Amino acid sequence: MSFKLIAIRPVPGIDAKFLKNLVAGEVYNLCNDYILNNEQGKPVGYDGNIISVQYKQTVPENLYSIKKIDGDIININVSAIVGKNGAGKSSLIDLLLLSIFVVSNNLELVDPDNFIEHDSKNEEKYELNRYKKDIVEIENGLKVEIYYLLNEKYYKLVINKGKHYLESASSQERNDVFRKDKLSLKKYTELNNFFYSVIVNYSFYAFNSNYSGIWLKSFFHKNDGYQMPVVINPFRNEGKIDVNIETLLTRSRLLSNILSIPSYKNINYKSTIEGIELSFDQNKEYKFLSNGELRFTPTYIEKFRGLILKPLFELMFGSAFKYPEINTPLKELAEVYLINKLITIPSRYIAFEDFDKKFAKVKERPDNYELIQSNAKSYVNELNEDRSHITLKVRQTLNFLREDIYNLPTGNNLQGKFEISSVVRKLNGLKRNEWFTELIDYLPPPFFVSKIKFTDGSYFDDLSSGEKQKIYSLNSVIYHLRNLESINKNRRRNIEKHVSSYQSVNLIFDEVELYYHPQYQKETVSSLLNLIRISNLKYIKNINILFLTHSPFILSDIPIQNTTLLTIDKKTGKSKLVKKKKQSFGANIHDLLSDNFFLTGTLIGNLADRRITQLIEKIKTSKVSKDDKLMLKLIGDTFLKTSIEQFKKINDKDSNK
């Protein structure tokens, strides 16, 4: 079993709006061991039809595959798109995203109500008209083919003017041709045989729906339990990244990984994690609070407790535990948070949509409990059966009510701190109980914000922007992988509820080297593979990793066969594939820079280059000033400096003759 994203091809007839500076008919091959052939068995040209895939192996199959802690293997492929700014790297990913949007829209996974602004009727009408225009443009002009290998079959996803279909061919039979596949990606369950894409891009100018189209907002404004097969990190609203919200989200995700992955406490190479400080998140507007007071009436809380909370608690933990007495401000807060969370879940997630209408009036009138009474038992059973991230915060809060392993304050001062080792010991003790689920279910209540403290006395907030960026970008991927993993735990229920789960994931890092010191760039691939290894994923079997990068340090970890090299054709201004044979894997960074692909001219700054050239001209004419002599002493390259000094001596001798 394996998964590789092989190629992206804009098909002739594609509208220029989507093509941008790419070339129609060009096969942008991401894994060059795979040759896409036409009817004659030859590599396809611009106008030909691709009917088969030929595999000529030159890269070891297990180059990146990792053995997990439990001994199982995760199949991993790593490739890269490299090129100068404007060469078409992001344009290729845009075509992939548009293709995923078409599939998602055709499967009715896209709900405009989730992302069309409703602030005013004029704004809503304006955005709806823009969205309709997007759909018309996609239906009239988008023509793309996506090629990938999954579970010993080659797939060809064809996007043709708003429609899509799937063709497949066996990778085990030589010269097997593409045929319409029975799995046409027309149903939720068929997405199980597709792949999920996690895209990380921290550039301020990427993924702006004001320029790319309203359709892009559907990838951000969704809370669908990982059904639409893509997530983009960080979250953007009309292209804007809220750094403060992103920081809070990352802290929560990081804490989840720290407590649930034993080796994760070593995220900071300078110092390990000592403990976590917790405080109530004062900055967040909670829907269960109204002007700082608990939203629900005492009568409603009591009724909801009897109908939902107590039965759910007893079902989760068995008869050995009784629902706790709510006798502290913190427990009151936790209970009201639970009520609000359990009311909103049905309106947000497909797996619980059957209960949505039953809660419609509850959301409008918190004291109207009669609507849930007849459905309470079945809802409680569904909640208990769900083991995904959808009910994660519910499980965390119920576990806190059962036992506070963090020793959080009982008074009005909602602040506390804990040592990781102490909490992990308690968690290990809990593991012996038959009702124990997994570590992530025992994080602090979701309405607390955490501060990570290191053994040297510093905090996570004290790290440099580059150090944070490395942790943020890689940590977010692990977080999403674990959530995707959680969906797979409900196999039987997923089938009953038509919920898609994914075992193959496509990770895309667009300019991951932003903010990175060269040392971090050098470590990127290795660090990512190690994090995947220690995450001990059970259900996710295949991962494809694609880097869009300017970094030669990252490229040196990737074979040239798995690299798409792009430049700009000087005659046409279009993107142009560069056919290179020089190997990049394990290549010296200086050699990668000096082959004129990353840089043209010399390997020094343009200003220094110009000044040194001027200095040489002055030496030739024997017009060297005091400043010129100081300039000569500044040159850092020993060979270059010595050569110019020798040239000056020879020239001085000739001048004195």
TAMOBEL-V389720 format. One record per residue. RES is the residue in one small letter. OMEGA is omega in radians with two decimals (NA if undefined). Layout:
res	omega
RES	OMEGA
RES	OMEGA
This chain:
res	omega
m	3.08
s	3.11
f	3.09
k	2.96
l	-2.96
i	-3.04
a	3.01
i	-3.09
r	2.95
p	-3.01
v	3.07
p	-3.07
g	3.10
i	-3.12
d	-3.11
a	3.12
k	-3.12
f	-3.11
l	-3.08
k	-3.10
n	3.06
l	-3.12
v	3.13
a	3.13
g	3.13
e	3.05
v	3.11
y	-3.00
n	-3.13
l	3.08
c	-2.96
n	2.98
d	-3.13
y	-3.11
i	-3.13
l	-2.98
n	3.07
n	-3.10
e	-3.13
q	-3.13
g	3.13
k	3.08
p	-3.01
v	3.04
g	-3.10
y	-3.02
d	-3.04
g	3.09
n	-3.13
i	-3.11
i	-3.12
s	3.11
v	3.10
q	-3.08
y	3.05
k	-2.99
q	3.01
t	3.14
v	3.12
p	-3.08
e	-3.06
n	-3.08
l	-3.09
y	-3.11
s	-3.07
i	3.05
k	-3.13
k	3.14
i	-3.12
d	3.08
g	3.12
d	-3.11
i	2.93
i	3.12
n	-3.09
i	3.03
n	3.13
v	3.09
s	-3.07
a	2.93
i	-3.03
v	3.09
g	3.14
k	3.07
n	3.13
g	-3.10
a	3.04
g	-3.12
k	-3.10
s	3.12
s	3.10
l	3.13
i	3.06
d	3.11
l	3.08
l	3.14
l	3.09
l	3.12
s	3.10
i	3.10
f	-3.14
v	3.12
v	-3.11
s	-3.14
n	3.12
n	3.10
l	3.12
e	3.06
l	-3.14
v	3.13
d	-3.10
p	3.13
d	-3.12
n	-3.04
f	3.04
i	-3.11
e	3.14
h	-3.09
d	3.10
s	-3.13
k	3.14
n	3.13
e	3.14
e	3.13
k	-3.13
y	-3.11
e	3.12
l	3.10
n	3.09
r	-3.13
y	3.10
k	3.09
k	3.08
d	-3.10
i	3.13
v	-3.14
e	3.11
i	-3.13
e	-3.11
n	-2.94
g	-3.08
l	3.09
k	-3.04
v	2.98
e	3.10
i	-3.12
y	3.10
y	3.08
l	3.14
l	3.08
n	3.03
e	3.05
k	3.00
y	3.11
y	3.09
k	3.09
l	-3.09
v	3.06
i	-3.07
n	3.03
k	3.05
g	3.10
k	3.09
h	2.98
y	-3.04
l	2.99
e	-3.14
s	3.06
a	-3.13
s	3.06
s	-3.11
q	3.14
e	-3.10
r	3.09
n	3.05
d	-3.04
v	3.13
f	3.04
r	3.06
k	-3.08
d	3.09
k	3.07
l	-3.01
s	-3.05
l	3.11
k	-3.11
k	3.10
y	-3.02
t	-3.13
e	3.08
l	3.06
n	-3.14
n	3.03
f	3.11
f	3.12
y	-3.12
s	3.02
v	-3.05
i	3.13
v	3.13
n	-3.11
y	3.11
s	-3.13
f	-2.99
y	-3.11
a	2.97
f	3.10
n	-3.07
s	3.09
n	-3.13
y	-3.08
s	-3.12
g	-3.13
i	-3.12
w	-3.10
l	-3.13
k	-3.13
s	3.13
f	-3.12
f	-3.07
h	3.12
k	3.09
n	-2.88
d	3.13
g	3.08
y	3.08
q	3.01
m	-2.90
p	3.08
v	2.95
v	3.13
i	-3.13
n	0.04
p	3.11
f	3.10
r	3.02
n	-3.05
e	3.07
g	-3.06
k	3.04
i	3.05
d	-3.04
v	-3.12
n	3.09
i	-3.14
e	3.11
t	3.14
l	3.12
l	-3.10
t	3.10
r	-3.13
s	-3.14
r	-3.14
l	3.12
l	3.08
s	-3.13
n	-3.10
i	-3.07
l	-3.09
s	3.09
i	-3.01
p	-3.04
s	-3.01
y	-3.11
k	-3.13
n	-3.08
i	-3.14
n	-3.05
y	-3.10
k	-3.06
s	3.12
t	-3.11
i	3.12
e	-3.08
g	-3.11
i	3.03
e	-3.07
l	3.03
s	3.12
f	-3.10
d	-3.09
q	-3.03
n	-3.06
k	3.08
e	-3.10
y	-3.13
k	3.14
f	3.06
l	3.08
s	-3.06
n	3.10
g	3.14
e	3.11
l	-2.97
r	-2.96
f	3.13
t	3.10
p	3.14
t	-3.13
y	3.13
i	-3.13
e	-3.14
k	-3.14
f	3.11
r	-3.11
g	-3.07
l	-3.00
i	-2.94
l	-3.13
k	3.10
p	3.13
l	3.13
f	-3.11
e	3.12
l	-3.13
m	-2.97
f	3.12
g	-3.05
s	-3.12
a	-3.11
f	3.04
k	3.12
y	-3.01
p	3.03
e	-3.12
i	-2.97
n	3.07
t	3.10
p	-3.11
l	3.11
k	3.07
e	3.13
l	-3.12
a	-3.10
e	3.13
v	3.04
y	3.13
l	-3.12
i	-3.13
n	-3.14
k	-3.09
l	3.07
i	-3.03
t	-3.11
i	-3.09
p	-3.11
s	-3.04
r	-2.97
y	-3.12
i	-3.06
a	-3.10
f	-3.03
e	3.11
d	-3.10
f	-3.02
d	-3.09
k	-3.12
k	-3.14
f	-3.04
a	-3.10
k	3.12
v	-3.12
k	3.14
e	3.14
r	-3.07
p	-3.10
d	-3.14
n	-3.06
y	-3.06
e	-3.08
l	-3.09
i	-3.00
q	-3.07
s	-3.10
n	-3.03
a	-3.05
k	-3.12
s	3.11
y	3.11
v	3.13
n	3.13
e	3.12
l	-3.11
n	-3.13
e	-3.08
d	-3.14
r	-3.06
s	3.11
h	-3.12
i	-3.12
t	-3.08
l	-3.11
k	3.05
v	-3.14
r	3.13
q	-3.10
t	3.08
l	3.10
n	3.07
f	3.12
l	3.12
r	3.13
e	3.11
d	-3.12
i	-3.11
y	-3.12
n	3.14
l	-3.06
p	-3.14
t	-3.12
g	-3.10
n	3.12
n	-2.99
l	3.09
q	3.13
g	3.07
k	-3.14
f	3.03
e	-3.11
i	-3.09
s	3.13
s	-3.14
v	3.14
v	3.09
r	3.11
k	3.12
l	3.11
n	3.07
g	3.12
l	-3.09
k	-3.09
r	-3.13
n	-3.09
e	-3.14
w	-3.13
f	-3.12
t	3.09
e	-2.98
l	-3.05
i	3.13
d	-3.02
y	3.03
l	3.10
p	3.11
p	-3.01
p	-3.12
f	3.03
f	3.05
v	-3.03
s	2.99
k	-3.09
i	-3.14
k	3.14
f	-3.08
t	3.11
d	3.11
g	3.14
s	3.13
y	3.10
f	-3.13
d	-3.13
d	-3.13
l	3.10
s	3.14
s	3.12
g	3.12
e	3.11
k	-3.07
q	3.12
k	-3.14
i	-3.12
y	-3.01
s	-3.13
l	-3.13
n	-3.12
s	3.12
v	3.13
i	3.11
y	-3.13
h	3.09
l	-3.14
r	3.06
n	3.07
l	3.08
e	-3.07
s	3.13
i	-3.08
n	-3.11
k	-3.09
n	-3.01
r	-3.08
r	-3.12
r	3.10
n	3.13
i	-3.12
e	-3.05
k	-3.12
h	3.11
v	-3.13
s	3.01
s	-3.01
y	3.07
q	3.13
s	-3.03
v	3.11
n	3.13
l	3.14
i	3.10
f	-3.13
d	-3.11
e	-3.14
v	-3.08
e	3.08
l	-3.13
y	-3.01
y	2.88
h	3.12
p	3.12
q	3.11
y	3.08
q	-3.13
k	-3.07
e	-2.92
t	-3.07
v	-3.13
s	-3.14
s	-3.14
l	3.13
l	3.13
n	3.11
l	3.08
i	-3.13
r	-3.07
i	3.08
s	3.02
n	3.12
l	-3.09
k	-3.01
y	3.11
i	-3.01
k	-3.01
n	3.11
i	3.00
n	-3.13
i	-3.13
l	3.09
f	2.91
l	-2.89
t	2.96
h	-2.95
s	3.05
p	3.13
f	3.09
i	-3.12
l	-3.11
s	3.06
d	-3.05
i	3.12
p	3.12
i	3.12
q	-3.13
n	-3.07
t	3.03
t	-3.11
l	-3.10
l	3.00
t	3.14
i	3.11
d	-3.07
k	-3.11
k	-3.03
t	-3.06
g	-3.12
k	3.03
s	-3.10
k	3.07
l	3.11
v	3.12
k	-3.10
k	3.09
k	-3.11
k	-3.04
q	3.13
s	-3.08
f	3.14
g	-3.12
a	3.07
n	-3.10
i	3.13
h	3.13
d	3.13
l	3.13
l	-2.97
s	-3.13
d	3.03
n	3.05
f	3.12
f	-3.08
l	3.00
t	-3.10
g	-3.10
t	-3.14
l	3.05
i	-3.13
g	-3.08
n	3.14
l	3.12
a	3.13
d	-3.11
r	-3.13
r	-3.14
i	3.09
t	3.10
q	3.12
l	3.13
i	3.11
e	3.11
k	3.10
i	3.14
k	-3.09
t	3.12
s	3.11
k	-3.09
v	-3.13
s	3.09
k	3.11
d	3.13
d	3.11
k	3.07
l	3.09
m	-3.13
l	-3.14
k	-3.12
l	-3.01
i	-3.04
g	-3.14
d	-3.04
t	-3.11
f	-3.13
l	-3.13
k	-3.14
t	-3.13
s	-3.13
i	3.09
e	3.12
q	3.10
f	3.14
k	3.13
k	3.14
i	-3.13
n	3.12
d	3.12
k	-3.13
d	-3.11
s	-3.09
n	-3.13
k	NA
